[in-house]
Amino acid sequence: MQCLNRSVSLPIARWLLARHSSTKLFVGGLSYDTNETALKEAFGKYGEIIEVKVICHRVHGESNGYGFVQFSSEAAASTALKEMDGQLLDDRSIRVHYGHKGS
């Protein structure tokens, strides 16, 4: 598994508009093999995604088993949270919660 040091993102203007709302989701329990592309594909059916990050160990570069998905709308984030919490992704049951505004 290769972690990306950059996030998959869309234009910054949309991110700036959405960052102060409940559009960011924390995704825990990820397989160490789940990368940002797979996370984006899994959550993309619920709405437009602005940014996806899989958090990796800064020295080893391996996934820490969690990440964040930022949607362009609160409605999309809410739907994704309800639909994806407890679902299997790469053979792991994931936990989905709203991310903290500072994350």
N, CA, C and O of each residue as an XYZ file, in Angstrom:
412
protein
N       0.830     -1.167      0.000
C       0.000      0.000      0.000
C       0.877      1.233      0.000
O       1.835      1.330      0.766
N       0.549      2.147     -0.843
C       1.322      3.374     -0.890
C       0.423      4.532     -0.485
O      -0.618      4.756     -1.104
N       0.807      5.256      0.530
C       0.055      6.426      0.966
C       0.519      7.621      0.152
O       1.700      7.771     -0.162
N      -0.429      8.449     -0.173
C      -0.099      9.657     -0.906
C       0.209     10.767      0.088
O      -0.430     10.861      1.136
N       1.167     11.590     -0.231
C       1.486     12.717      0.630
C       0.623     13.925      0.311
O       0.659     14.927      1.024
N      -0.120     13.834     -0.716
C      -1.021     14.925     -1.065
C      -2.441     14.384     -1.014
O      -2.653     13.173     -1.071
N      -3.392     15.267     -0.908
C      -4.781     14.838     -0.864
C      -5.402     14.979     -2.242
O      -4.929     15.752     -3.075
N      -6.461     14.230     -2.470
C      -7.219     14.331     -3.700
C      -8.192     15.472     -3.481
O      -9.122     15.340     -2.685
N      -8.000     16.597     -4.173
C      -8.845     17.746     -3.875
C      -9.320     18.451     -5.126
O      -8.774     18.272     -6.215
N     -10.353     19.256     -4.942
C     -10.941     20.070     -5.990
C     -10.571     21.522     -5.725
O      -9.856     21.810     -4.765
N     -11.040     22.431     -6.551
C     -10.647     23.840     -6.386
C     -10.832     24.355     -4.962
O     -11.803     24.028     -4.279
N      -9.884     25.157     -4.545
C      -9.842     25.639     -3.163
C     -11.025     26.538     -2.823
O     -11.424     26.595     -1.660
N     -11.583     27.222     -3.770
C     -12.712     28.123     -3.482
C     -13.885     27.359     -2.887
O     -14.507     27.830     -1.935
N     -14.195     26.192     -3.429
C     -15.291     25.387     -2.879
C     -14.946     24.886     -1.488
O     -15.817     24.809     -0.621
N     -13.686     24.547     -1.268
C     -13.266     24.085      0.049
C     -13.425     25.195      1.072
O     -13.892     24.952      2.184
N     -13.045     26.399      0.710
C     -13.163     27.520      1.637
C     -14.613     27.783      2.020
O     -14.901     28.126      3.166
N     -15.522     27.623      1.071
C     -16.938     27.826      1.358
C     -17.481     26.751      2.287
O     -18.341     27.031      3.122
N     -16.993     25.536      2.154
C     -17.556     24.412      2.900
C     -16.870     24.132      4.231
O     -17.422     23.393      5.046
N     -15.704     24.684      4.482
C     -14.906     24.248      5.629
C     -15.484     24.596      6.990
O     -15.096     23.981      7.984
N     -16.385     25.544      7.076
C     -16.951     25.923      8.367
C     -18.281     25.234      8.644
O     -19.009     25.653      9.544
N     -18.607     24.213      7.913
C     -19.867     23.506      8.113
C     -19.594     22.038      8.431
O     -18.440     21.623      8.538
N     -20.643     21.272      8.579
C     -20.520     19.855      8.915
C     -20.394     19.019      7.646
O     -21.250     18.184      7.352
N     -19.342     19.247      6.916
C     -19.144     18.535      5.658
C     -17.967     17.570      5.711
O     -17.758     16.800      4.773
N     -17.196     17.600      6.794
C     -16.023     16.732      6.903
C     -16.352     15.536      7.779
O     -16.868     15.679      8.887
N     -16.042     14.342      7.256
C     -16.277     13.102      7.983
C     -14.957     12.450      8.356
O     -14.017     12.414      7.562
N     -14.903     11.939      9.569
C     -13.801     11.098     10.028
C     -14.170      9.663      9.679
O     -15.297      9.234      9.929
N     -13.240      8.922      9.108
C     -13.466      7.517      8.774
C     -12.395      6.696      9.480
O     -11.214      6.795      9.149
N     -12.808      5.880     10.457
C     -11.886      5.061     11.221
C     -12.049      3.590     10.922
O     -13.038      3.173     10.320
N     -11.089      2.817     11.339
C     -11.133      1.374     11.125
C     -10.762      0.967      9.717
O     -11.108     -0.127      9.273
N     -10.059      1.840      9.008
C      -9.676      1.522      7.631
C      -8.628      0.419      7.590
O      -7.776      0.315      8.472
N      -8.707     -0.385      6.570
C      -7.654     -1.355      6.297
C      -6.378     -0.575      5.996
O      -6.439      0.521      5.439
N      -5.247     -1.121      6.352
C      -3.987     -0.458      6.039
C      -3.722     -0.431      4.538
O      -2.814      0.261      4.077
N      -4.515     -1.186      3.773
C      -4.393     -1.205      2.314
C      -5.321     -0.203      1.631
O      -5.212      0.003      0.422
N      -6.223      0.418      2.373
C      -7.154      1.380      1.774
C      -6.422      2.685      1.499
O      -5.843      3.290      2.401
N      -6.456      3.112      0.236
C      -5.808      4.367     -0.131
C      -6.865      5.442     -0.409
O      -8.063      5.179     -0.307
N      -6.423      6.633     -0.756
C      -7.336      7.754     -0.971
C      -8.264      7.534     -2.159
O      -9.417      7.963     -2.129
N      -7.782      6.883     -3.186
C      -8.624      6.603     -4.347
C      -9.775      5.676     -3.972
O     -10.916      5.916     -4.369
N      -9.491      4.630     -3.219
C     -10.534      3.692     -2.795
C     -11.541      4.370     -1.866
O     -12.741      4.110     -1.954
N     -11.056      5.231     -0.984
C     -11.937      5.951     -0.072
C     -12.847      6.901     -0.843
O     -14.036      7.007     -0.544
N     -12.296      7.580     -1.820
C     -13.091      8.490     -2.649
C     -14.148      7.727     -3.443
O     -15.286      8.184     -3.555
N     -13.790      6.584     -3.989
C     -14.749      5.767     -4.743
C     -15.884      5.280     -3.843
O     -17.042      5.273     -4.259
N     -15.569      4.882     -2.636
C     -16.578      4.358     -1.714
C     -17.567      5.435     -1.285
O     -18.759      5.159     -1.147
N     -17.089      6.653     -1.074
C     -17.945      7.728     -0.578
C     -18.506      8.610     -1.686
O     -19.455      9.357     -1.451
N     -17.945      8.540     -2.877
C     -18.327      9.426     -3.971
C     -19.758      9.306     -4.440
O     -20.292     10.248     -5.026
N     -20.389      8.184     -4.202
C     -21.774      8.006     -4.661
C     -22.775      8.824     -3.849
O     -23.949      8.900     -4.211
N     -22.323      9.436     -2.759
C     -23.231     10.205     -1.904
C     -23.186     11.702     -2.176
O     -23.978     12.454     -1.608
N     -22.282     12.142     -3.028
C     -22.220     13.555     -3.379
C     -20.827     13.964     -3.802
O     -19.896     13.158     -3.826
N     -20.708     15.240     -4.137
C     -19.431     15.776     -4.602
C     -18.432     15.851     -3.446
O     -18.722     16.395     -2.380
N     -17.263     15.294     -3.691
C     -16.206     15.274     -2.687
C     -15.190     16.360     -3.009
O     -14.747     16.496     -4.150
N     -14.829     17.128     -1.991
C     -13.843     18.187     -2.145
C     -12.444     17.673     -1.851
O     -11.488     18.022     -2.543
N     -12.326     16.837     -0.815
C     -11.008     16.378     -0.401
C     -11.097     15.025      0.297
O     -12.056     14.750      1.019
N     -10.095     14.191      0.077
C      -9.975     12.889      0.739
C      -8.543     12.772      1.253
O      -7.587     13.049      0.528
N      -8.407     12.358      2.517
C      -7.075     12.144      3.088
C      -7.063     10.836      3.857
O      -7.952     10.584      4.670
N      -6.069     10.006      3.608
C      -5.764      8.857      4.466
C      -4.538      9.286      5.254
O      -3.514      9.646      4.673
N      -4.640      9.249      6.561
C      -3.553      9.719      7.409
C      -2.499      8.616      7.535
O      -2.807      7.473      7.872
N      -1.253      8.990      7.255
C      -0.151      8.032      7.243
C       0.922      8.417      8.255
O       1.093      9.590      8.590
N       1.633      7.412      8.730
C       2.760      7.630      9.632
C       3.802      8.462      8.893
O       4.172      8.132      7.766
N       4.271      9.525      9.510
C       5.163     10.437      8.783
C       6.544      9.867      8.518
O       7.228     10.333      7.606
N       6.973      8.888      9.272
C       8.286      8.297      9.043
C       8.184      7.075      8.133
O       8.913      6.963      7.148
N       7.283      6.172      8.468
C       7.178      4.910      7.733
C       6.316      5.012      6.479
O       6.471      4.205      5.562
N       5.409      5.992      6.422
C       4.560      6.163      5.248
C       3.401      5.199      5.180
O       2.684      5.169      4.180
N       3.199      4.406      6.223
C       2.091      3.441      6.231
C       0.843      4.090      6.805
O       0.926      4.993      7.637
N      -0.306      3.626      6.356
C      -1.580      4.152      6.843
C      -1.711      3.955      8.348
O      -1.290      2.935      8.893
N      -2.305      4.952      9.013
C      -2.612      4.838     10.439
C      -3.997      4.231     10.663
O      -4.415      4.063     11.809
N      -4.713      3.900      9.586
C      -6.009      3.245      9.709
C      -7.193      4.193      9.823
O      -8.293      3.778     10.187
N      -6.971      5.465      9.512
C      -8.091      6.402      9.513
C      -7.849      7.512      8.488
O      -6.739      7.704      7.991
N      -8.927      8.230      8.194
C      -8.825      9.309      7.226
C     -10.011     10.243      7.318
O     -10.837     10.130      8.223
N     -10.089     11.170      6.374
C     -11.151     12.161      6.333
C     -11.690     12.289      4.921
O     -10.950     12.175      3.944
N     -13.001     12.529      4.828
C     -13.649     12.791      3.545
C     -14.419     14.098      3.708
O     -15.244     14.226      4.613
N     -14.149     15.072      2.832
C     -14.821     16.378      2.880
C     -15.765     16.475      1.687
O     -15.341     16.354      0.537
N     -17.039     16.694      1.968
C     -18.053     16.846      0.927
C     -18.321     18.320      0.650
O     -17.970     19.182      1.456
N     -18.939     18.605     -0.480
C     -19.270     19.988     -0.824
C     -20.554     20.449     -0.150
O     -20.836     21.646     -0.118
N     -21.342     19.509      0.394
C     -22.591     19.906      1.053
C     -22.810     19.103      2.336
O     -22.353     17.968      2.470
N     -23.518     19.725      3.265
C     -23.846     19.054      4.519
C     -24.781     17.878      4.267
O     -24.680     16.850      4.937
N     -25.687     18.021      3.309
C     -26.637     16.940      3.004
C     -25.900     15.689      2.529
O     -26.223     14.580      2.953
N     -24.917     15.863      1.656
C     -24.149     14.717      1.155
C     -23.376     14.055      2.290
O     -23.334     12.829      2.386
N     -22.758     14.877      3.157
C     -22.002     14.329      4.286
C     -22.916     13.562      5.230
O     -22.551     12.488      5.710
N     -24.091     14.097      5.498
C     -25.049     13.440      6.386
C     -25.497     12.097      5.824
O     -25.569     11.106      6.551
N     -25.793     12.068      4.545
C     -26.217     10.822      3.895
C     -25.088      9.797      3.923
O     -25.313      8.628      4.237
N     -23.887     10.231      3.597
C     -22.735      9.318      3.603
C     -22.487      8.763      4.996
O     -22.189      7.578      5.144
N     -22.605      9.594      6.009
C     -22.406      9.135      7.385
C     -23.411      8.046      7.724
O     -23.039      6.999      8.253
N     -24.673      8.284      7.426
C     -25.724      7.315      7.744
C     -25.553      6.009      6.973
O     -25.775      4.929      7.521
N     -25.162      6.107      5.716
C     -25.061      4.923      4.867
C     -23.767      4.129      5.067
O     -23.766      2.905      4.932
N     -22.683      4.806      5.384
C     -21.380      4.134      5.424
C     -20.936      3.685      6.818
O     -20.094      2.793      6.923
N     -21.471      4.271      7.884
C     -21.054      3.881      9.229
C     -21.386      2.405      9.462
O     -22.538      1.993      9.330
N     -20.379      1.625      9.805
C     -20.551      0.198     10.064
C     -20.453     -0.695      8.833
O     -20.526     -1.918      8.954
N     -20.290     -0.107      7.657
C     -20.192     -0.891      6.427
C     -18.786     -1.467      6.260
O     -17.836     -1.020      6.902
N     -18.676     -2.461      5.390
C     -17.382     -3.050      5.077
C     -16.715     -2.286      3.948
O     -17.341     -1.976      2.934
N     -15.440     -1.989      4.134
C     -14.612     -1.397      3.094
C     -13.279     -2.114      3.159
O     -12.601     -2.081      4.186
N     -12.903     -2.756      2.079
C     -11.680     -3.569      2.046
C     -11.655     -4.574      3.199
O     -10.641     -4.743      3.876
N     -12.798     -5.239      3.403
C     -12.956     -6.297      4.403
C     -12.822     -5.822      5.848
O     -12.548     -6.625      6.739
N     -13.012     -4.525      6.088
C     -12.974     -3.970      7.445
C     -14.259     -3.182      7.692
O     -14.737     -2.465      6.813
N     -14.805     -3.324      8.886
C     -15.985     -2.550      9.269
C     -15.507     -1.148      9.670
O     -14.734     -0.993     10.615
N     -15.975     -0.140      8.943
C     -15.499      1.220      9.197
C     -16.449      1.985     10.118
O     -17.640      1.683     10.198
N     -15.902      2.966     10.802
C     -16.676      3.873     11.658
C     -16.634      5.244     11.013
O     -15.573      5.709     10.598
N     -17.787      5.892     10.928
C     -17.858      7.209     10.319
C     -18.505      8.162     11.306
O     -19.570      7.878     11.854
N     -17.850      9.298     11.528
C     -18.339     10.347     12.421
C     -18.043     11.692     11.764
O     -17.232     11.775     10.841
N     -18.698     12.733     12.240
C     -18.329     14.067     11.773
C     -16.932     14.384     12.262
O     -16.582     14.095     13.406
N     -16.127     14.985     11.379
C     -14.787     15.400     11.748
C     -14.841     16.704     12.527
O     -15.820     17.445     12.441
N     -13.809     16.978     13.273
C     -13.726     18.230     14.024
C     -13.425     19.362     13.074
O     -12.734     19.180     12.072
N     -13.939     20.521     13.388
C     -13.735     21.687     12.514
C     -12.274     22.017     12.331
O     -11.897     22.550     11.288
N     -11.447     21.724     13.296
C     -10.024     22.033     13.180
C      -9.213     20.991     12.448
O      -8.017     21.193     12.235
N      -9.826     19.861     12.046
C      -9.046     18.791     11.423
C      -8.937     18.966      9.937
O      -8.311     18.148      9.263
